[in-house]
Structure formats: structure tokens, C-alpha cells
Amino acid sequence: MEESWFAPWGDLRLETSGSVLNAPYPALLKGMIFVALCILVLQMILHLIEDISRLRKSQDV
């Protein structure tokens, strides 16, 4: 993903589609996919913590 957001010399330059409009859709799509992945991983970790705490409570009783 880094290559789609930054130029080789380090400046912020979004990857473009190369069409007539030359819109930065590929870079924006890759960024949205990365954010969605981070949110899903966070949700998985929270569910895992909840399940572990529920198992500990059921073992204590």
C-alpha cells in the first residue's frame, strides 16, 4: 500500500488510474480496504477478549 500513496523520493503522491481523468481511485480504494481490515481485526480481538472472560466466569462458578 505504501507504493500507492508515496513517491519513491518520499513525497505524498497518490497512485492514479492512468485514464483520461487520471483519478486517484486505486490509492483511495487500497486505503479504504486497509482501514476496513484494521477495524475487522480490532473487532475480532474484542470478541476474543469477551469470549475468554466469559469462559473464565463460567469456570469460576
Phi and psi in degrees as a GROMACS rama.xvg file:
@    title "Ramachandran Plot"
@    xaxis  label "Phi"
@    yaxis  label "Psi"
@TYPE xy
-61.2104  -35.891  GLU-2
-67.8872  -25.0664  GLU-3
-83.802  -13.2512  SER-4
-109.499  -24.9659  TRP-5
-125.594  144  PHE-6
-75.4778  160.723  ALA-7
-57.7731  -26.2567  PRO-8
-89.4564  2.42399  TRP-9
102.464  -9.00672  GLY-10
-75.187  150.878  ASP-11
-73.4654  116.473  LEU-12
-149.367  112.29  ARG-13
-72.2711  141.382  LEU-14
-65.4859  137.168  GLU-15
-111.311  167.206  THR-16
-78.0391  -21.803  SER-17
83.154  5.24114  GLY-18
-86.1048  -170.9  SER-19
-62.6935  -41.3778  VAL-20
-74.187  -27.2931  LEU-21
55.0006  45.0944  ASN-22
-77.1369  151.191  ALA-23
-85.5845  35.158  PRO-24
-62.2867  -40.1808  TYR-25
-59.8797  -42.3442  PRO-26
-68.1415  -40.6464  ALA-27
-67.1902  -39.3672  LEU-28
-64.257  -42.7078  LEU-29
-63.8483  -37.2548  LYS-30
-66.2513  -41.2445  GLY-31
-67.1656  -38.358  MET-32
-63.8356  -40.8724  ILE-33
-63.8538  -43.7859  PHE-34
-63.6889  -43.2778  VAL-35
-62.7819  -40.5212  ALA-36
-62.6786  -42.7027  LEU-37
-62.4971  -41.4044  CYS-38
-64.7452  -41.7871  ILE-39
-65.4278  -38.944  LEU-40
-65.713  -41.5937  VAL-41
-61.6572  -43.1821  LEU-42
-63.1136  -40.8361  GLN-43
-63.142  -41.8359  MET-44
-64.6502  -42.1632  ILE-45
-64.6275  -40.3462  LEU-46
-65.3056  -38.5719  HIS-47
-63.9382  -43.6639  LEU-48
-62.2523  -42.5212  ILE-49
-63.3223  -42.7845  GLU-50
-65.3571  -40.8796  ASP-51
-65.3491  -42.9449  ILE-52
-66.5591  -35.5346  SER-53
-66.2837  -40.3308  ARG-54
-65.3787  -40.0014  LEU-55
-63.6332  -40.9457  ARG-56
-66.0236  -37.7162  LYS-57
-71.2997  -28.1838  SER-58
-76.9049  -29.2641  GLN-59
-71.0382  -29.2009  ASP-60
